[in-house]
Amino acid sequence: MKLLLEQIAKALVDHPDEVEVQLVEGERSIILELRVAPEDVGKVIGKQGRIAKAIRTVVSAAAHKDNKRVMVEIMP
């Protein structure tokens, strides 16, 4: 899931070398923290959050295979 999120984000941004994903595991869920360059935040979020929602949907679908709950947070 971490690798999937990283690949999606790198495809969207202008500075793929600055994409960083951290995995924080809880008891029942996994939190993926996505960090990108400040000028790329808008590209990852998209208009009205549509791209961010699509990213969350794809990552959640991948996690559902493993019976895990995943939350994607976009950090500034």
Jmol script that loads the backbone (N, CA, C; Angstrom):
load data "model"
ATOM      1  N   MET A   1       0.819  -1.186   0.000  1.00  0.00           N
ATOM      2  CA  MET A   1       0.000   0.000   0.000  1.00  0.00           C
ATOM      3  C   MET A   1       0.865   1.254   0.000  1.00  0.00           C
ATOM      4  N   LYS A   2       1.933   1.204   0.781  1.00  0.00           N
ATOM      5  CA  LYS A   2       2.845   2.338   0.842  1.00  0.00           C
ATOM      6  C   LYS A   2       3.461   2.586  -0.538  1.00  0.00           C
ATOM      7  N   LEU A   3       3.894   1.526  -1.179  1.00  0.00           N
ATOM      8  CA  LEU A   3       4.505   1.638  -2.500  1.00  0.00           C
ATOM      9  C   LEU A   3       3.492   2.123  -3.532  1.00  0.00           C
ATOM     10  N   LEU A   4       2.267   1.646  -3.442  1.00  0.00           N
ATOM     11  CA  LEU A   4       1.208   2.072  -4.351  1.00  0.00           C
ATOM     12  C   LEU A   4       0.968   3.576  -4.234  1.00  0.00           C
ATOM     13  N   LEU A   5       0.836   4.070  -3.017  1.00  0.00           N
ATOM     14  CA  LEU A   5       0.617   5.499  -2.790  1.00  0.00           C
ATOM     15  C   LEU A   5       1.791   6.318  -3.306  1.00  0.00           C
ATOM     16  N   GLU A   6       2.991   5.826  -3.069  1.00  0.00           N
ATOM     17  CA  GLU A   6       4.192   6.527  -3.521  1.00  0.00           C
ATOM     18  C   GLU A   6       4.225   6.628  -5.047  1.00  0.00           C
ATOM     19  N   GLN A   7       3.904   5.555  -5.740  1.00  0.00           N
ATOM     20  CA  GLN A   7       3.907   5.555  -7.200  1.00  0.00           C
ATOM     21  C   GLN A   7       2.841   6.486  -7.767  1.00  0.00           C
ATOM     22  N   ILE A   8       1.656   6.489  -7.182  1.00  0.00           N
ATOM     23  CA  ILE A   8       0.590   7.383  -7.646  1.00  0.00           C
ATOM     24  C   ILE A   8       1.005   8.836  -7.462  1.00  0.00           C
ATOM     25  N   ALA A   9       1.533   9.161  -6.296  1.00  0.00           N
ATOM     26  CA  ALA A   9       1.925  10.542  -6.005  1.00  0.00           C
ATOM     27  C   ALA A   9       3.055  11.006  -6.921  1.00  0.00           C
ATOM     28  N   LYS A  10       4.032  10.142  -7.159  1.00  0.00           N
ATOM     29  CA  LYS A  10       5.155  10.507  -8.025  1.00  0.00           C
ATOM     30  C   LYS A  10       4.693  10.791  -9.447  1.00  0.00           C
ATOM     31  N   ALA A  11       3.651  10.110  -9.898  1.00  0.00           N
ATOM     32  CA  ALA A  11       3.127  10.327 -11.244  1.00  0.00           C
ATOM     33  C   ALA A  11       2.396  11.666 -11.362  1.00  0.00           C
ATOM     34  N   LEU A  12       1.914  12.198 -10.253  1.00  0.00           N
ATOM     35  CA  LEU A  12       1.119  13.427 -10.276  1.00  0.00           C
ATOM     36  C   LEU A  12       1.930  14.710 -10.123  1.00  0.00           C
ATOM     37  N   VAL A  13       3.045  14.659  -9.428  1.00  0.00           N
ATOM     38  CA  VAL A  13       3.753  15.875  -9.026  1.00  0.00           C
ATOM     39  C   VAL A  13       4.886  16.245  -9.987  1.00  0.00           C
ATOM     40  N   ASP A  14       5.367  17.493  -9.870  1.00  0.00           N
ATOM     41  CA  ASP A  14       6.488  17.971 -10.669  1.00  0.00           C
ATOM     42  C   ASP A  14       7.835  17.591 -10.055  1.00  0.00           C
ATOM     43  N   HIS A  15       7.856  17.357  -8.739  1.00  0.00           N
ATOM     44  CA  HIS A  15       9.091  17.017  -8.027  1.00  0.00           C
ATOM     45  C   HIS A  15       8.948  15.636  -7.388  1.00  0.00           C
ATOM     46  N   PRO A  16       9.042  14.563  -8.197  1.00  0.00           N
ATOM     47  CA  PRO A  16       8.834  13.216  -7.653  1.00  0.00           C
ATOM     48  C   PRO A  16       9.887  12.789  -6.634  1.00  0.00           C
ATOM     49  N   ASP A  17      11.067  13.420  -6.677  1.00  0.00           N
ATOM     50  CA  ASP A  17      12.110  13.062  -5.720  1.00  0.00           C
ATOM     51  C   ASP A  17      11.786  13.530  -4.306  1.00  0.00           C
ATOM     52  N   GLU A  18      10.824  14.445  -4.156  1.00  0.00           N
ATOM     53  CA  GLU A  18      10.452  14.950  -2.835  1.00  0.00           C
ATOM     54  C   GLU A  18       9.229  14.249  -2.242  1.00  0.00           C
ATOM     55  N   VAL A  19       8.719  13.237  -2.926  1.00  0.00           N
ATOM     56  CA  VAL A  19       7.570  12.478  -2.415  1.00  0.00           C
ATOM     57  C   VAL A  19       8.051  11.550  -1.312  1.00  0.00           C
ATOM     58  N   GLU A  20       7.357  11.597  -0.187  1.00  0.00           N
ATOM     59  CA  GLU A  20       7.730  10.767   0.967  1.00  0.00           C
ATOM     60  C   GLU A  20       6.455  10.211   1.592  1.00  0.00           C
ATOM     61  N   VAL A  21       6.443   8.921   1.860  1.00  0.00           N
ATOM     62  CA  VAL A  21       5.293   8.273   2.484  1.00  0.00           C
ATOM     63  C   VAL A  21       5.761   7.595   3.763  1.00  0.00           C
ATOM     64  N   GLN A  22       5.097   7.932   4.876  1.00  0.00           N
ATOM     65  CA  GLN A  22       5.402   7.278   6.155  1.00  0.00           C
ATOM     66  C   GLN A  22       4.213   6.436   6.566  1.00  0.00           C
ATOM     67  N   LEU A  23       4.515   5.271   7.102  1.00  0.00           N
ATOM     68  CA  LEU A  23       3.486   4.332   7.531  1.00  0.00           C
ATOM     69  C   LEU A  23       3.407   4.342   9.045  1.00  0.00           C
ATOM     70  N   VAL A  24       2.202   4.592   9.580  1.00  0.00           N
ATOM     71  CA  VAL A  24       1.976   4.573  11.024  1.00  0.00           C
ATOM     72  C   VAL A  24       0.908   3.513  11.288  1.00  0.00           C
ATOM     73  N   GLU A  25       1.292   2.451  11.980  1.00  0.00           N
ATOM     74  CA  GLU A  25       0.350   1.362  12.228  1.00  0.00           C
ATOM     75  C   GLU A  25      -0.294   1.491  13.594  1.00  0.00           C
ATOM     76  N   GLY A  26      -1.603   1.315  13.616  1.00  0.00           N
ATOM     77  CA  GLY A  26      -2.356   1.274  14.852  1.00  0.00           C
ATOM     78  C   GLY A  26      -2.859  -0.140  15.076  1.00  0.00           C
ATOM     79  N   GLU A  27      -3.722  -0.304  16.059  1.00  0.00           N
ATOM     80  CA  GLU A  27      -4.259  -1.636  16.346  1.00  0.00           C
ATOM     81  C   GLU A  27      -5.143  -2.144  15.219  1.00  0.00           C
ATOM     82  N   ARG A  28      -6.037  -1.287  14.753  1.00  0.00           N
ATOM     83  CA  ARG A  28      -6.999  -1.712  13.746  1.00  0.00           C
ATOM     84  C   ARG A  28      -6.805  -1.054  12.392  1.00  0.00           C
ATOM     85  N   SER A  29      -5.985  -0.035  12.328  1.00  0.00           N
ATOM     86  CA  SER A  29      -5.864   0.691  11.071  1.00  0.00           C
ATOM     87  C   SER A  29      -4.421   1.081  10.776  1.00  0.00           C
ATOM     88  N   ILE A  30      -4.212   1.493   9.562  1.00  0.00           N
ATOM     89  CA  ILE A  30      -2.913   1.966   9.103  1.00  0.00           C
ATOM     90  C   ILE A  30      -3.107   3.391   8.596  1.00  0.00           C
ATOM     91  N   ILE A  31      -2.208   4.272   8.979  1.00  0.00           N
ATOM     92  CA  ILE A  31      -2.246   5.642   8.495  1.00  0.00           C
ATOM     93  C   ILE A  31      -1.036   5.843   7.593  1.00  0.00           C
ATOM     94  N   LEU A  32      -1.288   6.309   6.378  1.00  0.00           N
ATOM     95  CA  LEU A  32      -0.223   6.630   5.444  1.00  0.00           C
ATOM     96  C   LEU A  32      -0.134   8.145   5.339  1.00  0.00           C
ATOM     97  N   GLU A  33       1.005   8.694   5.727  1.00  0.00           N
ATOM     98  CA  GLU A  33       1.211  10.139   5.670  1.00  0.00           C
ATOM     99  C   GLU A  33       1.992  10.466   4.408  1.00  0.00           C
ATOM    100  N   LEU A  34       1.380  11.228   3.527  1.00  0.00           N
ATOM    101  CA  LEU A  34       1.994  11.599   2.258  1.00  0.00           C
ATOM    102  C   LEU A  34       2.531  13.019   2.348  1.00  0.00           C
ATOM    103  N   ARG A  35       3.805  13.173   2.068  1.00  0.00           N
ATOM    104  CA  ARG A  35       4.433  14.500   2.045  1.00  0.00           C
ATOM    105  C   ARG A  35       4.977  14.755   0.648  1.00  0.00           C
ATOM    106  N   VAL A  36       4.666  15.944   0.117  1.00  0.00           N
ATOM    107  CA  VAL A  36       5.167  16.351  -1.192  1.00  0.00           C
ATOM    108  C   VAL A  36       5.719  17.769  -1.075  1.00  0.00           C
ATOM    109  N   ALA A  37       6.367  18.241  -2.132  1.00  0.00           N
ATOM    110  CA  ALA A  37       6.882  19.606  -2.147  1.00  0.00           C
ATOM    111  C   ALA A  37       5.712  20.579  -1.991  1.00  0.00           C
ATOM    112  N   PRO A  38       5.929  21.724  -1.337  1.00  0.00           N
ATOM    113  CA  PRO A  38       4.837  22.679  -1.099  1.00  0.00           C
ATOM    114  C   PRO A  38       4.095  23.105  -2.372  1.00  0.00           C
ATOM    115  N   GLU A  39       4.807  23.236  -3.475  1.00  0.00           N
ATOM    116  CA  GLU A  39       4.145  23.651  -4.710  1.00  0.00           C
ATOM    117  C   GLU A  39       3.369  22.515  -5.379  1.00  0.00           C
ATOM    118  N   ASP A  40       3.528  21.287  -4.905  1.00  0.00           N
ATOM    119  CA  ASP A  40       2.823  20.138  -5.476  1.00  0.00           C
ATOM    120  C   ASP A  40       1.594  19.715  -4.671  1.00  0.00           C
ATOM    121  N   VAL A  41       1.353  20.347  -3.542  1.00  0.00           N
ATOM    122  CA  VAL A  41       0.223  19.947  -2.689  1.00  0.00           C
ATOM    123  C   VAL A  41      -1.095  20.073  -3.443  1.00  0.00           C
ATOM    124  N   GLY A  42      -1.261  21.146  -4.189  1.00  0.00           N
ATOM    125  CA  GLY A  42      -2.495  21.348  -4.949  1.00  0.00           C
ATOM    126  C   GLY A  42      -2.720  20.279  -5.999  1.00  0.00           C
ATOM    127  N   LYS A  43      -1.661  19.787  -6.582  1.00  0.00           N
ATOM    128  CA  LYS A  43      -1.785  18.746  -7.604  1.00  0.00           C
ATOM    129  C   LYS A  43      -2.227  17.427  -6.997  1.00  0.00           C
ATOM    130  N   VAL A  44      -1.824  17.176  -5.774  1.00  0.00           N
ATOM    131  CA  VAL A  44      -2.199  15.924  -5.108  1.00  0.00           C
ATOM    132  C   VAL A  44      -3.628  16.004  -4.571  1.00  0.00           C
ATOM    133  N   ILE A  45      -4.044  17.196  -4.158  1.00  0.00           N
ATOM    134  CA  ILE A  45      -5.402  17.362  -3.631  1.00  0.00           C
ATOM    135  C   ILE A  45      -6.418  17.506  -4.762  1.00  0.00           C
ATOM    136  N   GLY A  46      -6.104  18.311  -5.760  1.00  0.00           N
ATOM    137  CA  GLY A  46      -7.008  18.499  -6.888  1.00  0.00           C
ATOM    138  C   GLY A  46      -8.133  19.456  -6.574  1.00  0.00           C
ATOM    139  N   LYS A  47      -8.903  19.779  -7.593  1.00  0.00           N
ATOM    140  CA  LYS A  47     -10.037  20.697  -7.423  1.00  0.00           C
ATOM    141  C   LYS A  47     -11.093  20.030  -6.555  1.00  0.00           C
ATOM    142  N   GLN A  48     -11.475  20.726  -5.528  1.00  0.00           N
ATOM    143  CA  GLN A  48     -12.479  20.263  -4.562  1.00  0.00           C
ATOM    144  C   GLN A  48     -12.112  18.902  -3.958  1.00  0.00           C
ATOM    145  N   GLY A  49     -10.822  18.574  -3.941  1.00  0.00           N
ATOM    146  CA  GLY A  49     -10.362  17.344  -3.314  1.00  0.00           C
ATOM    147  C   GLY A  49     -10.623  16.085  -4.103  1.00  0.00           C
ATOM    148  N   ARG A  50     -10.911  16.225  -5.385  1.00  0.00           N
ATOM    149  CA  ARG A  50     -11.274  15.052  -6.184  1.00  0.00           C
ATOM    150  C   ARG A  50     -10.119  14.067  -6.349  1.00  0.00           C
ATOM    151  N   ILE A  51      -8.921  14.572  -6.586  1.00  0.00           N
ATOM    152  CA  ILE A  51      -7.779  13.669  -6.766  1.00  0.00           C
ATOM    153  C   ILE A  51      -7.452  12.975  -5.454  1.00  0.00           C
ATOM    154  N   ALA A  52      -7.487  13.717  -4.349  1.00  0.00           N
ATOM    155  CA  ALA A  52      -7.224  13.122  -3.032  1.00  0.00           C
ATOM    156  C   ALA A  52      -8.244  12.026  -2.734  1.00  0.00           C
ATOM    157  N   LYS A  53      -9.491  12.262  -3.068  1.00  0.00           N
ATOM    158  CA  LYS A  53     -10.532  11.260  -2.829  1.00  0.00           C
ATOM    159  C   LYS A  53     -10.287  10.014  -3.678  1.00  0.00           C
ATOM    160  N   ALA A  54      -9.868  10.217  -4.930  1.00  0.00           N
ATOM    161  CA  ALA A  54      -9.586   9.078  -5.806  1.00  0.00           C
ATOM    162  C   ALA A  54      -8.396   8.271  -5.296  1.00  0.00           C
ATOM    163  N   ILE A  55      -7.371   8.971  -4.821  1.00  0.00           N
ATOM    164  CA  ILE A  55      -6.206   8.280  -4.255  1.00  0.00           C
ATOM    165  C   ILE A  55      -6.629   7.452  -3.052  1.00  0.00           C
ATOM    166  N   ARG A  56      -7.427   8.042  -2.176  1.00  0.00           N
ATOM    167  CA  ARG A  56      -7.896   7.315  -0.985  1.00  0.00           C
ATOM    168  C   ARG A  56      -8.719   6.093  -1.371  1.00  0.00           C
ATOM    169  N   THR A  57      -9.536   6.219  -2.410  1.00  0.00           N
ATOM    170  CA  THR A  57     -10.364   5.100  -2.858  1.00  0.00           C
ATOM    171  C   THR A  57      -9.513   3.948  -3.363  1.00  0.00           C
ATOM    172  N   VAL A  58      -8.504   4.260  -4.170  1.00  0.00           N
ATOM    173  CA  VAL A  58      -7.631   3.212  -4.726  1.00  0.00           C
ATOM    174  C   VAL A  58      -6.842   2.511  -3.616  1.00  0.00           C
ATOM    175  N   VAL A  59      -6.285   3.284  -2.695  1.00  0.00           N
ATOM    176  CA  VAL A  59      -5.506   2.698  -1.604  1.00  0.00           C
ATOM    177  C   VAL A  59      -6.411   1.881  -0.678  1.00  0.00           C
ATOM    178  N   SER A  60      -7.613   2.368  -0.422  1.00  0.00           N
ATOM    179  CA  SER A  60      -8.548   1.611   0.421  1.00  0.00           C
ATOM    180  C   SER A  60      -8.950   0.292  -0.234  1.00  0.00           C
ATOM    181  N   ALA A  61      -9.134   0.322  -1.548  1.00  0.00           N
ATOM    182  CA  ALA A  61      -9.486  -0.917  -2.261  1.00  0.00           C
ATOM    183  C   ALA A  61      -8.348  -1.930  -2.177  1.00  0.00           C
ATOM    184  N   ALA A  62      -7.114  -1.453  -2.282  1.00  0.00           N
ATOM    185  CA  ALA A  62      -5.962  -2.358  -2.163  1.00  0.00           C
ATOM    186  C   ALA A  62      -5.863  -2.919  -0.750  1.00  0.00           C
ATOM    187  N   ALA A  63      -6.176  -2.107   0.242  1.00  0.00           N
ATOM    188  CA  ALA A  63      -6.098  -2.547   1.633  1.00  0.00           C
ATOM    189  C   ALA A  63      -7.232  -3.510   1.975  1.00  0.00           C
ATOM    190  N   HIS A  64      -8.357  -3.350   1.323  1.00  0.00           N
ATOM    191  CA  HIS A  64      -9.511  -4.213   1.597  1.00  0.00           C
ATOM    192  C   HIS A  64      -9.182  -5.675   1.294  1.00  0.00           C
ATOM    193  N   LYS A  65      -8.298  -5.882   0.323  1.00  0.00           N
ATOM    194  CA  LYS A  65      -7.849  -7.234   0.000  1.00  0.00           C
ATOM    195  C   LYS A  65      -7.213  -7.907   1.203  1.00  0.00           C
ATOM    196  N   ASP A  66      -6.506  -7.124   2.007  1.00  0.00           N
ATOM    197  CA  ASP A  66      -5.807  -7.651   3.182  1.00  0.00           C
ATOM    198  C   ASP A  66      -6.618  -7.489   4.466  1.00  0.00           C
ATOM    199  N   ASN A  67      -7.888  -7.109   4.338  1.00  0.00           N
ATOM    200  CA  ASN A  67      -8.776  -6.874   5.486  1.00  0.00           C
ATOM    201  C   ASN A  67      -8.198  -5.850   6.453  1.00  0.00           C
ATOM    202  N   LYS A  68      -7.675  -4.770   5.917  1.00  0.00           N
ATOM    203  CA  LYS A  68      -7.129  -3.688   6.732  1.00  0.00           C
ATOM    204  C   LYS A  68      -7.852  -2.395   6.407  1.00  0.00           C
ATOM    205  N   ARG A  69      -7.845  -1.487   7.358  1.00  0.00           N
ATOM    206  CA  ARG A  69      -8.438  -0.171   7.151  1.00  0.00           C
ATOM    207  C   ARG A  69      -7.288   0.830   7.012  1.00  0.00           C
ATOM    208  N   VAL A  70      -7.303   1.596   5.952  1.00  0.00           N
ATOM    209  CA  VAL A  70      -6.211   2.524   5.664  1.00  0.00           C
ATOM    210  C   VAL A  70      -6.747   3.931   5.537  1.00  0.00           C
ATOM    211  N   MET A  71      -6.011   4.866   6.145  1.00  0.00           N
ATOM    212  CA  MET A  71      -6.333   6.282   6.019  1.00  0.00           C
ATOM    213  C   MET A  71      -5.133   6.969   5.381  1.00  0.00           C
ATOM    214  N   VAL A  72      -5.389   7.812   4.389  1.00  0.00           N
ATOM    215  CA  VAL A  72      -4.325   8.566   3.726  1.00  0.00           C
ATOM    216  C   VAL A  72      -4.435  10.018   4.167  1.00  0.00           C
ATOM    217  N   GLU A  73      -3.368  10.534   4.734  1.00  0.00           N
ATOM    218  CA  GLU A  73      -3.320  11.927   5.146  1.00  0.00           C
ATOM    219  C   GLU A  73      -2.286  12.652   4.302  1.00  0.00           C
ATOM    220  N   ILE A  74      -2.679  13.784   3.755  1.00  0.00           N
ATOM    221  CA  ILE A  74      -1.761  14.595   2.967  1.00  0.00           C
ATOM    222  C   ILE A  74      -1.225  15.685   3.867  1.00  0.00           C
ATOM    223  N   MET A  75       0.078  15.613   4.113  1.00  0.00           N
ATOM    224  CA  MET A  75       0.717  16.550   5.038  1.00  0.00           C
ATOM    225  C   MET A  75       1.322  17.715   4.241  1.00  0.00           C
ATOM    226  N   PRO A  76       1.250  18.924   4.783  1.00  0.00           N
ATOM    227  CA  PRO A  76       1.846  20.077   4.096  1.00  0.00           C
ATOM    228  C   PRO A  76       3.360  20.063   4.155  1.00  0.00           C
TER     229      PRO A  76
END
end "model"
wireframe off; spacefill off
backbone 0.3
color backbone group
